[in-house]
Amino acid sequence: MGRATTAFLRVFQACLAAAGLALTGFVINWFLKDTQRGAPGALVFLAFASGFSLVSVLGLGLLAAAAPSSRTWRWLPRQVGSPYVALAVESTNTVLYFAGFFACAIFLGRLTFCAGSVCLASRAESVVAAAAFCAWIASTVLTAKGIFVNRGLTAVATAAPDPKSATSAREV
């Protein structure tokens, strides 16, 4: 993944996470102040996913700066700058947002009455979470492609079979 693509995706992911956190904060505040029940679990989960996403964007930015080639932070272990750590963090965000927007959509679909600014904000949060899922899945796919293609792991799968093994397989 190029630097410009990475920077654009990280800024986009941070903006979506901040928007999601603001929208879920508004809806959760309304539930806690104006109703007798607590906030729905789907919205609390999306608030967690947005917070985790903001921390992840910051952490991934620091990971890029602490790559093994740069010795800015010598006290960090070499494994911290590994692309596999970035892939794991991006995959976690992808799963969190997928589960979150799916749960929020189910919650909104089961409501018998939904009107006003709170309902509009929770619908918007579902859309923002779906967009964040798309941004994180794009980032995950690009990182995985960079890891596996650049390391030559795909060459093993596309290599031509050994002619000797092909003839011996036909004889059996």
Buried (B, 14 or more C-beta within 10 A) or exposed (E): BEEEEBEEBBEBBBBBBBBBBBBBBBBBEBBEEEEEEEBBEBBBBBBBBBBBBBEBBEBBBBBBEBBEEEEEEEEBEEEBBBBEBBBEBBBBBBBBBBBBBBBBBEBBEEEEEEEEEBBEBBBBBBBBBBBBBBBBBBBBEBBBEBBBEEEEEEEEEEEEEEEEEEEEEEEE
